[in-house]
Amino acid sequence: FAQLARLQRELGPEAFPLVPQRFCNRPRGLLTGPTFPMMVTLSPSPAGVGQVRPHPLL
């Protein structure tokens, strides 16, 4: 993620948008809701396989 953030600083957020990431190693970290849009990885597979992008309920 640090390398992606460095690329965003070099190219600018308009040219290289980056969705904030959050890692929770304990269930307590999941108690606060993340911001939308977000990306959820369901498996450690490469190339974006197993990822979903949920949208907030209106």
PQR file of N, CA, C, O and H, with PARSE charges and radii, in Angstrom:
ATOM      1  N   PHE A   1       0.820  -1.193   0.000 -0.4000 1.5000
ATOM      2  CA  PHE A   1       0.000   0.000   0.000 -0.0000 2.0000
ATOM      3  C   PHE A   1       0.864   1.258   0.000  0.5500 1.7000
ATOM      4  O   PHE A   1       0.488   2.276  -0.581 -0.5500 1.4000
ATOM      5  N   ALA A   2       2.022   1.185   0.652 -0.4000 1.5000
ATOM      6  CA  ALA A   2       2.917   2.345   0.700 -0.0000 2.0000
ATOM      7  C   ALA A   2       3.407   2.714  -0.693  0.5500 1.7000
ATOM      8  O   ALA A   2       3.551   3.895  -1.007 -0.5500 1.4000
ATOM      9  H   ALA A   2       2.328   0.358   1.124  0.4000 1.0000
ATOM     10  N   GLN A   3       3.662   1.718  -1.526 -0.4000 1.5000
ATOM     11  CA  GLN A   3       4.108   2.003  -2.891 -0.0000 2.0000
ATOM     12  C   GLN A   3       2.989   2.635  -3.709  0.5500 1.7000
ATOM     13  O   GLN A   3       3.237   3.527  -4.519 -0.5500 1.4000
ATOM     14  H   GLN A   3       3.545   0.758  -1.271  0.4000 1.0000
ATOM     15  N   LEU A   4       1.759   2.176  -3.500 -0.4000 1.5000
ATOM     16  CA  LEU A   4       0.626   2.775  -4.205 -0.0000 2.0000
ATOM     17  C   LEU A   4       0.401   4.211  -3.755  0.5500 1.7000
ATOM     18  O   LEU A   4       0.095   5.076  -4.576 -0.5500 1.4000
ATOM     19  H   LEU A   4       1.557   1.451  -2.842  0.4000 1.0000
ATOM     20  N   ALA A   5       0.549   4.475  -2.461 -0.4000 1.5000
ATOM     21  CA  ALA A   5       0.397   5.836  -1.947 -0.0000 2.0000
ATOM     22  C   ALA A   5       1.484   6.748  -2.504  0.5500 1.7000
ATOM     23  O   ALA A   5       1.228   7.918  -2.790 -0.5500 1.4000
ATOM     24  H   ALA A   5       0.797   3.773  -1.794  0.4000 1.0000
ATOM     25  N   ARG A   6       2.693   6.221  -2.659 -0.4000 1.5000
ATOM     26  CA  ARG A   6       3.783   7.021  -3.240 -0.0000 2.0000
ATOM     27  C   ARG A   6       3.463   7.371  -4.694  0.5500 1.7000
ATOM     28  O   ARG A   6       3.695   8.500  -5.127 -0.5500 1.4000
ATOM     29  H   ARG A   6       2.901   5.270  -2.427  0.4000 1.0000
ATOM     30  N   LEU A   7       2.930   6.403  -5.449 -0.4000 1.5000
ATOM     31  CA  LEU A   7       2.533   6.682  -6.831 -0.0000 2.0000
ATOM     32  C   LEU A   7       1.439   7.741  -6.888  0.5500 1.7000
ATOM     33  O   LEU A   7       1.449   8.597  -7.773 -0.5500 1.4000
ATOM     34  H   LEU A   7       2.741   5.486  -5.098  0.4000 1.0000
ATOM     35  N   GLN A   8       0.501   7.688  -5.955 -0.4000 1.5000
ATOM     36  CA  GLN A   8      -0.562   8.688  -5.936 -0.0000 2.0000
ATOM     37  C   GLN A   8       0.001  10.077  -5.658  0.5500 1.7000
ATOM     38  O   GLN A   8      -0.448  11.055  -6.256 -0.5500 1.4000
ATOM     39  H   GLN A   8       0.493   6.993  -5.236  0.4000 1.0000
ATOM     40  N   ARG A   9       0.973  10.175  -4.764 -0.4000 1.5000
ATOM     41  CA  ARG A   9       1.590  11.479  -4.489 -0.0000 2.0000
ATOM     42  C   ARG A   9       2.329  12.000  -5.717  0.5500 1.7000
ATOM     43  O   ARG A   9       2.309  13.201  -5.988 -0.5500 1.4000
ATOM     44  H   ARG A   9       1.337   9.380  -4.278  0.4000 1.0000
ATOM     45  N   GLU A  10       2.983  11.105  -6.465 -0.4000 1.5000
ATOM     46  CA  GLU A  10       3.730  11.526  -7.655 -0.0000 2.0000
ATOM     47  C   GLU A  10       2.803  11.929  -8.795  0.5500 1.7000
ATOM     48  O   GLU A  10       3.030  12.945  -9.452 -0.5500 1.4000
ATOM     49  H   GLU A  10       3.000  10.130  -6.245  0.4000 1.0000
ATOM     50  N   LEU A  11       1.754  11.134  -9.031 -0.4000 1.5000
ATOM     51  CA  LEU A  11       0.876  11.370 -10.176 -0.0000 2.0000
ATOM     52  C   LEU A  11      -0.299  12.286  -9.864  0.5500 1.7000
ATOM     53  O   LEU A  11      -0.871  12.896 -10.767 -0.5500 1.4000
ATOM     54  H   LEU A  11       1.569  10.309  -8.497  0.4000 1.0000
ATOM     55  N   GLY A  12      -0.656  12.382  -8.601 -0.4000 1.5000
ATOM     56  CA  GLY A  12      -1.803  13.188  -8.205 -0.0000 2.0000
ATOM     57  C   GLY A  12      -3.038  12.329  -8.029  0.5500 1.7000
ATOM     58  O   GLY A  12      -3.182  11.308  -8.703 -0.5500 1.4000
ATOM     59  H   GLY A  12      -0.191  11.886  -7.868  0.4000 1.0000
ATOM     60  N   PRO A  13      -3.938  12.728  -7.128 -0.5600 1.5000
ATOM     61  CA  PRO A  13      -5.128  11.918  -6.855  0.2800 2.0000
ATOM     62  C   PRO A  13      -6.107  11.831  -8.027  0.5500 1.7000
ATOM     63  O   PRO A  13      -6.878  10.875  -8.109 -0.5500 1.4000
ATOM     64  N   GLU A  14      -6.091  12.799  -8.924 -0.4000 1.5000
ATOM     65  CA  GLU A  14      -6.992  12.739 -10.081 -0.0000 2.0000
ATOM     66  C   GLU A  14      -6.522  11.697 -11.084  0.5500 1.7000
ATOM     67  O   GLU A  14      -7.341  10.987 -11.668 -0.5500 1.4000
ATOM     68  H   GLU A  14      -5.465  13.576  -8.857  0.4000 1.0000
ATOM     69  N   ALA A  15      -5.208  11.595 -11.291 -0.4000 1.5000
ATOM     70  CA  ALA A  15      -4.658  10.646 -12.255 -0.0000 2.0000
ATOM     71  C   ALA A  15      -4.544   9.240 -11.677  0.5500 1.7000
ATOM     72  O   ALA A  15      -4.614   8.260 -12.419 -0.5500 1.4000
ATOM     73  H   ALA A  15      -4.543  12.172 -10.816  0.4000 1.0000
ATOM     74  N   PHE A  16      -4.371   9.130 -10.366 -0.4000 1.5000
ATOM     75  CA  PHE A  16      -4.188   7.823  -9.721 -0.0000 2.0000
ATOM     76  C   PHE A  16      -5.024   7.777  -8.445  0.5500 1.7000
ATOM     77  O   PHE A  16      -4.481   7.907  -7.348 -0.5500 1.4000
ATOM     78  H   PHE A  16      -4.314   9.926  -9.764  0.4000 1.0000
ATOM     79  N   PRO A  17      -6.364   7.591  -8.577 -0.5600 1.5000
ATOM     80  CA  PRO A  17      -7.205   7.538  -7.377  0.2800 2.0000
ATOM     81  C   PRO A  17      -6.904   6.273  -6.579  0.5500 1.7000
ATOM     82  O   PRO A  17      -6.674   5.208  -7.151 -0.5500 1.4000
ATOM     83  N   LEU A  18      -6.908   6.399  -5.279 -0.4000 1.5000
ATOM     84  CA  LEU A  18      -6.579   5.279  -4.404 -0.0000 2.0000
ATOM     85  C   LEU A  18      -7.623   5.183  -3.297  0.5500 1.7000
ATOM     86  O   LEU A  18      -7.849   6.147  -2.565 -0.5500 1.4000
ATOM     87  H   LEU A  18      -7.094   7.264  -4.814  0.4000 1.0000
ATOM     88  N   VAL A  19      -8.255   4.024  -3.176 -0.4000 1.5000
ATOM     89  CA  VAL A  19      -9.258   3.793  -2.146 -0.0000 2.0000
ATOM     90  C   VAL A  19      -8.533   3.508  -0.833  0.5500 1.7000
ATOM     91  O   VAL A  19      -7.634   2.668  -0.813 -0.5500 1.4000
ATOM     92  H   VAL A  19      -8.071   3.241  -3.770  0.4000 1.0000
ATOM     93  N   PRO A  20      -8.892   4.179   0.269 -0.5600 1.5000
ATOM     94  CA  PRO A  20      -8.221   3.921   1.546  0.2800 2.0000
ATOM     95  C   PRO A  20      -8.381   2.464   1.982  0.5500 1.7000
ATOM     96  O   PRO A  20      -9.445   1.870   1.810 -0.5500 1.4000
ATOM     97  N   GLN A  21      -7.320   1.899   2.543 -0.4000 1.5000
ATOM     98  CA  GLN A  21      -7.353   0.514   3.005 -0.0000 2.0000
ATOM     99  C   GLN A  21      -7.387   0.462   4.520  0.5500 1.7000
ATOM    100  O   GLN A  21      -6.904   1.364   5.204 -0.5500 1.4000
ATOM    101  H   GLN A  21      -6.456   2.381   2.683  0.4000 1.0000
ATOM    102  N   ARG A  22      -7.968  -0.614   5.027 -0.4000 1.5000
ATOM    103  CA  ARG A  22      -8.058  -0.804   6.470 -0.0000 2.0000
ATOM    104  C   ARG A  22      -7.890  -2.285   6.768  0.5500 1.7000
ATOM    105  O   ARG A  22      -8.577  -3.120   6.180 -0.5500 1.4000
ATOM    106  H   ARG A  22      -8.361  -1.347   4.471  0.4000 1.0000
ATOM    107  N   PHE A  23      -6.985  -2.615   7.673 -0.4000 1.5000
ATOM    108  CA  PHE A  23      -6.735  -3.997   8.068 -0.0000 2.0000
ATOM    109  C   PHE A  23      -7.121  -4.166   9.526  0.5500 1.7000
ATOM    110  O   PHE A  23      -6.677  -3.399  10.380 -0.5500 1.4000
ATOM    111  H   PHE A  23      -6.427  -1.937   8.152  0.4000 1.0000
ATOM    112  N   CYS A  24      -7.940  -5.160   9.815 -0.4000 1.5000
ATOM    113  CA  CYS A  24      -8.371  -5.425  11.191 -0.0000 2.0000
ATOM    114  C   CYS A  24      -7.937  -6.830  11.572  0.5500 1.7000
ATOM    115  O   CYS A  24      -8.416  -7.811  11.003 -0.5500 1.4000
ATOM    116  H   CYS A  24      -8.301  -5.783   9.121  0.4000 1.0000
ATOM    117  N   ASN A  25      -7.029  -6.925  12.536 -0.4000 1.5000
ATOM    118  CA  ASN A  25      -6.595  -8.247  12.969 -0.0000 2.0000
ATOM    119  C   ASN A  25      -7.405  -8.752  14.160  0.5500 1.7000
ATOM    120  O   ASN A  25      -7.218  -9.890  14.593 -0.5500 1.4000
ATOM    121  H   ASN A  25      -6.640  -6.128  12.998  0.4000 1.0000
ATOM    122  N   ARG A  26      -8.292  -7.931  14.689 -0.4000 1.5000
ATOM    123  CA  ARG A  26      -9.177  -8.324  15.786 -0.0000 2.0000
ATOM    124  C   ARG A  26     -10.595  -7.878  15.458  0.5500 1.7000
ATOM    125  O   ARG A  26     -10.770  -6.874  14.768 -0.5500 1.4000
ATOM    126  H   ARG A  26      -8.444  -7.007  14.337  0.4000 1.0000
ATOM    127  N   PRO A  27     -11.614  -8.594  15.930 -0.5600 1.5000
ATOM    128  CA  PRO A  27     -12.998  -8.199  15.636  0.2800 2.0000
ATOM    129  C   PRO A  27     -13.358  -6.808  16.146  0.5500 1.7000
ATOM    130  O   PRO A  27     -14.242  -6.162  15.583 -0.5500 1.4000
ATOM    131  N   ARG A  28     -12.701  -6.336  17.190 -0.4000 1.5000
ATOM    132  CA  ARG A  28     -13.021  -5.017  17.735 -0.0000 2.0000
ATOM    133  C   ARG A  28     -12.773  -3.912  16.692  0.5500 1.7000
ATOM    134  O   ARG A  28     -13.467  -2.895  16.693 -0.5500 1.4000
ATOM    135  H   ARG A  28     -11.983  -6.861  17.648  0.4000 1.0000
ATOM    136  N   GLY A  29     -11.805  -4.107  15.820 -0.4000 1.5000
ATOM    137  CA  GLY A  29     -11.523  -3.121  14.789 -0.0000 2.0000
ATOM    138  C   GLY A  29     -12.629  -2.976  13.769  0.5500 1.7000
ATOM    139  O   GLY A  29     -12.662  -1.992  13.031 -0.5500 1.4000
ATOM    140  H   GLY A  29     -11.241  -4.934  15.820  0.4000 1.0000
ATOM    141  N   LEU A  30     -13.536  -3.935  13.712 -0.4000 1.5000
ATOM    142  CA  LEU A  30     -14.633  -3.890  12.752 -0.0000 2.0000
ATOM    143  C   LEU A  30     -15.862  -3.153  13.283  0.5500 1.7000
ATOM    144  O   LEU A  30     -16.854  -3.025  12.566 -0.5500 1.4000
ATOM    145  H   LEU A  30     -13.510  -4.734  14.312  0.4000 1.0000
ATOM    146  N   LEU A  31     -15.816  -2.671  14.516 -0.4000 1.5000
ATOM    147  CA  LEU A  31     -16.986  -2.036  15.120 -0.0000 2.0000
ATOM    148  C   LEU A  31     -17.320  -0.683  14.505  0.5500 1.7000
ATOM    149  O   LEU A  31     -18.492  -0.305  14.475 -0.5500 1.4000
ATOM    150  H   LEU A  31     -15.010  -2.775  15.098  0.4000 1.0000
ATOM    151  N   THR A  32     -16.351   0.044  14.025 -0.4000 1.5000
ATOM    152  CA  THR A  32     -16.627   1.326  13.379 -0.0000 2.0000
ATOM    153  C   THR A  32     -16.769   1.103  11.886  0.5500 1.7000
ATOM    154  O   THR A  32     -16.024   0.321  11.295 -0.5500 1.4000
ATOM    155  H   THR A  32     -15.399  -0.263  14.049  0.4000 1.0000
ATOM    156  N   GLY A  33     -17.710   1.777  11.286 -0.4000 1.5000
ATOM    157  CA  GLY A  33     -17.965   1.588   9.867 -0.0000 2.0000
ATOM    158  C   GLY A  33     -16.963   2.319   8.993  0.5500 1.7000
ATOM    159  O   GLY A  33     -16.615   3.463   9.284 -0.5500 1.4000
ATOM    160  H   GLY A  33     -18.316   2.412  11.766  0.4000 1.0000
ATOM    161  N   PRO A  34     -16.494   1.687   7.932 -0.5600 1.5000
ATOM    162  CA  PRO A  34     -15.587   2.350   6.999  0.2800 2.0000
ATOM    163  C   PRO A  34     -16.354   3.312   6.094  0.5500 1.7000
ATOM    164  O   PRO A  34     -17.585   3.312   6.081 -0.5500 1.4000
ATOM    165  N   THR A  35     -15.634   4.113   5.354 -0.4000 1.5000
ATOM    166  CA  THR A  35     -16.268   5.052   4.430 -0.0000 2.0000
ATOM    167  C   THR A  35     -16.453   4.392   3.067  0.5500 1.7000
ATOM    168  O   THR A  35     -15.713   3.477   2.709 -0.5500 1.4000
ATOM    169  H   THR A  35     -14.634   4.112   5.365  0.4000 1.0000
ATOM    170  N   PHE A  36     -17.426   4.852   2.322 -0.4000 1.5000
ATOM    171  CA  PHE A  36     -17.680   4.356   0.976 -0.0000 2.0000
ATOM    172  C   PHE A  36     -17.072   5.309  -0.025  0.5500 1.7000
ATOM    173  O   PHE A  36     -16.985   6.496   0.287 -0.5500 1.4000
ATOM    174  H   PHE A  36     -18.028   5.596   2.613  0.4000 1.0000
ATOM    175  N   PRO A  37     -16.643   4.890  -1.203 -0.5600 1.5000
ATOM    176  CA  PRO A  37     -16.622   3.510  -1.687  0.2800 2.0000
ATOM    177  C   PRO A  37     -15.503   2.725  -1.035  0.5500 1.7000
ATOM    178  O   PRO A  37     -14.526   3.298  -0.553 -0.5500 1.4000
ATOM    179  N   MET A  38     -15.651   1.416  -1.025 -0.4000 1.5000
ATOM    180  CA  MET A  38     -14.623   0.558  -0.443 -0.0000 2.0000
ATOM    181  C   MET A  38     -14.466  -0.690  -1.299  0.5500 1.7000
ATOM    182  O   MET A  38     -15.341  -1.017  -2.101 -0.5500 1.4000
ATOM    183  H   MET A  38     -16.444   0.950  -1.417  0.4000 1.0000
ATOM    184  N   MET A  39     -13.353  -1.379  -1.125 -0.4000 1.5000
ATOM    185  CA  MET A  39     -13.078  -2.617  -1.840 -0.0000 2.0000
ATOM    186  C   MET A  39     -12.899  -3.710  -0.798  0.5500 1.7000
ATOM    187  O   MET A  39     -12.158  -3.533   0.170 -0.5500 1.4000
ATOM    188  H   MET A  39     -12.643  -1.113  -0.474  0.4000 1.0000
ATOM    189  N   VAL A  40     -13.572  -4.839  -0.990 -0.4000 1.5000
ATOM    190  CA  VAL A  40     -13.494  -5.959  -0.056 -0.0000 2.0000
ATOM    191  C   VAL A  40     -12.853  -7.134  -0.777  0.5500 1.7000
ATOM    192  O   VAL A  40     -13.325  -7.539  -1.840 -0.5500 1.4000
ATOM    193  H   VAL A  40     -14.174  -4.983  -1.776  0.4000 1.0000
ATOM    194  N   THR A  41     -11.781  -7.689  -0.213 -0.4000 1.5000
ATOM    195  CA  THR A  41     -11.125  -8.855  -0.794 -0.0000 2.0000
ATOM    196  C   THR A  41     -11.616 -10.094  -0.064  0.5500 1.7000
ATOM    197  O   THR A  41     -11.531 -10.177   1.161 -0.5500 1.4000
ATOM    198  H   THR A  41     -11.397  -7.361   0.650  0.4000 1.0000
ATOM    199  N   LEU A  42     -12.131 -11.060  -0.822 -0.4000 1.5000
ATOM    200  CA  LEU A  42     -12.677 -12.270  -0.232 -0.0000 2.0000
ATOM    201  C   LEU A  42     -11.665 -13.401  -0.162  0.5500 1.7000
ATOM    202  O   LEU A  42     -11.863 -14.353   0.594 -0.5500 1.4000
ATOM    203  H   LEU A  42     -12.201 -10.993  -1.818  0.4000 1.0000
ATOM    204  N   SER A  43     -10.603 -13.323  -0.921 -0.4000 1.5000
ATOM    205  CA  SER A  43      -9.585 -14.369  -0.921 -0.0000 2.0000
ATOM    206  C   SER A  43      -8.246 -13.740  -1.283  0.5500 1.7000
ATOM    207  O   SER A  43      -8.206 -12.632  -1.817 -0.5500 1.4000
ATOM    208  H   SER A  43     -10.442 -12.550  -1.535  0.4000 1.0000
ATOM    209  N   PRO A  44      -7.143 -14.441  -0.996 -0.5600 1.5000
ATOM    210  CA  PRO A  44      -5.826 -13.878  -1.318  0.2800 2.0000
ATOM    211  C   PRO A  44      -5.424 -14.071  -2.775  0.5500 1.7000
ATOM    212  O   PRO A  44      -4.232 -14.113  -3.080 -0.5500 1.4000
ATOM    213  N   SER A  45      -6.383 -14.188  -3.671 -0.4000 1.5000
ATOM    214  CA  SER A  45      -6.057 -14.421  -5.073 -0.0000 2.0000
ATOM    215  C   SER A  45      -5.559 -13.142  -5.737  0.5500 1.7000
ATOM    216  O   SER A  45      -5.972 -12.047  -5.355 -0.5500 1.4000
ATOM    217  H   SER A  45      -7.351 -14.154  -3.423  0.4000 1.0000
ATOM    218  N   PRO A  46      -4.677 -13.265  -6.727 -0.5600 1.5000
ATOM    219  CA  PRO A  46      -4.102 -12.092  -7.393  0.2800 2.0000
ATOM    220  C   PRO A  46      -5.027 -11.514  -8.464  0.5500 1.7000
ATOM    221  O   PRO A  46      -6.064 -12.095  -8.784 -0.5500 1.4000
ATOM    222  N   ALA A  47      -4.650 -10.404  -8.993 -0.4000 1.5000
ATOM    223  CA  ALA A  47      -5.286  -9.755 -10.147 -0.0000 2.0000
ATOM    224  C   ALA A  47      -6.729  -9.337  -9.894  0.5500 1.7000
ATOM    225  O   ALA A  47      -7.519  -9.268 -10.835 -0.5500 1.4000
ATOM    226  H   ALA A  47      -3.807  -9.932  -8.734  0.4000 1.0000
ATOM    227  N   GLY A  48      -7.087  -9.057  -8.648 -0.4000 1.5000
ATOM    228  CA  GLY A  48      -8.417  -8.552  -8.363 -0.0000 2.0000
ATOM    229  C   GLY A  48      -9.510  -9.598  -8.353  0.5500 1.7000
ATOM    230  O   GLY A  48     -10.684  -9.255  -8.212 -0.5500 1.4000
ATOM    231  H   GLY A  48      -6.445  -9.113  -7.884  0.4000 1.0000
ATOM    232  N   VAL A  49      -9.157 -10.874  -8.500 -0.4000 1.5000
ATOM    233  CA  VAL A  49     -10.158 -11.931  -8.469 -0.0000 2.0000
ATOM    234  C   VAL A  49     -10.636 -12.090  -7.032  0.5500 1.7000
ATOM    235  O   VAL A  49      -9.818 -12.125  -6.113 -0.5500 1.4000
ATOM    236  H   VAL A  49      -8.203 -11.153  -8.614  0.4000 1.0000
ATOM    237  N   GLY A  50     -11.925 -12.184  -6.825 -0.4000 1.5000
ATOM    238  CA  GLY A  50     -12.477 -12.333  -5.485 -0.0000 2.0000
ATOM    239  C   GLY A  50     -12.679 -11.011  -4.770  0.5500 1.7000
ATOM    240  O   GLY A  50     -12.803 -10.990  -3.545 -0.5500 1.4000
ATOM    241  H   GLY A  50     -12.590 -12.156  -7.572  0.4000 1.0000
ATOM    242  N   GLN A  51     -12.716  -9.901  -5.508 -0.4000 1.5000
ATOM    243  CA  GLN A  51     -12.929  -8.597  -4.890 -0.0000 2.0000
ATOM    244  C   GLN A  51     -14.292  -8.061  -5.284  0.5500 1.7000
ATOM    245  O   GLN A  51     -14.752  -8.269  -6.407 -0.5500 1.4000
ATOM    246  H   GLN A  51     -12.615  -9.918  -6.502  0.4000 1.0000
ATOM    247  N   VAL A  52     -14.933  -7.374  -4.357 -0.4000 1.5000
ATOM    248  CA  VAL A  52     -16.222  -6.732  -4.616 -0.0000 2.0000
ATOM    249  C   VAL A  52     -16.129  -5.279  -4.184  0.5500 1.7000
ATOM    250  O   VAL A  52     -15.330  -4.928  -3.316 -0.5500 1.4000
ATOM    251  H   VAL A  52     -14.560  -7.206  -3.445  0.4000 1.0000
ATOM    252  N   ARG A  53     -16.936  -4.452  -4.785 -0.4000 1.5000
ATOM    253  CA  ARG A  53     -16.983  -3.038  -4.416 -0.0000 2.0000
ATOM    254  C   ARG A  53     -18.413  -2.708  -3.998  0.5500 1.7000
ATOM    255  O   ARG A  53     -19.246  -2.385  -4.844 -0.5500 1.4000
ATOM    256  H   ARG A  53     -17.585  -4.737  -5.491  0.4000 1.0000
ATOM    257  N   PRO A  54     -18.705  -2.787  -2.692 -0.5600 1.5000
ATOM    258  CA  PRO A  54     -20.070  -2.509  -2.229  0.2800 2.0000
ATOM    259  C   PRO A  54     -20.392  -1.022  -2.294  0.5500 1.7000
ATOM    260  O   PRO A  54     -19.512  -0.174  -2.143 -0.5500 1.4000
ATOM    261  N   HIS A  55     -21.647  -0.725  -2.519 -0.4000 1.5000
ATOM    262  CA  HIS A  55     -22.125   0.654  -2.543 -0.0000 2.0000
ATOM    263  C   HIS A  55     -23.016   0.875  -1.324  0.5500 1.7000
ATOM    264  O   HIS A  55     -23.677  -0.061  -0.875 -0.5500 1.4000
ATOM    265  H   HIS A  55     -22.362  -1.413  -2.642  0.4000 1.0000
ATOM    266  N   PRO A  56     -23.048   2.080  -0.785 -0.5600 1.5000
ATOM    267  CA  PRO A  56     -23.890   2.329   0.392  0.2800 2.0000
ATOM    268  C   PRO A  56     -25.368   2.229   0.044  0.5500 1.7000
ATOM    269  O   PRO A  56     -25.778   2.516  -1.081 -0.5500 1.4000
ATOM    270  N   LEU A  57     -26.157   1.817   1.025 -0.4000 1.5000
ATOM    271  CA  LEU A  57     -27.602   1.765   0.836 -0.0000 2.0000
ATOM    272  C   LEU A  57     -28.155   3.178   0.897  0.5500 1.7000
ATOM    273  O   LEU A  57     -27.734   3.984   1.726 -0.5500 1.4000
ATOM    274  H   LEU A  57     -25.824   1.584   1.938  0.4000 1.0000
ATOM    275  N   LEU A  58     -29.085   3.466   0.030 -0.4000 1.5000
ATOM    276  CA  LEU A  58     -29.667   4.810  -0.009 -0.0000 2.0000
ATOM    277  C   LEU A  58     -30.912   4.880   0.815  0.5500 1.7000
ATOM    278  O   LEU A  58     -31.539   5.936   0.899 -0.5500 1.4000
ATOM    279  H   LEU A  58     -29.427   2.811  -0.643  0.4000 1.0000
TER
END
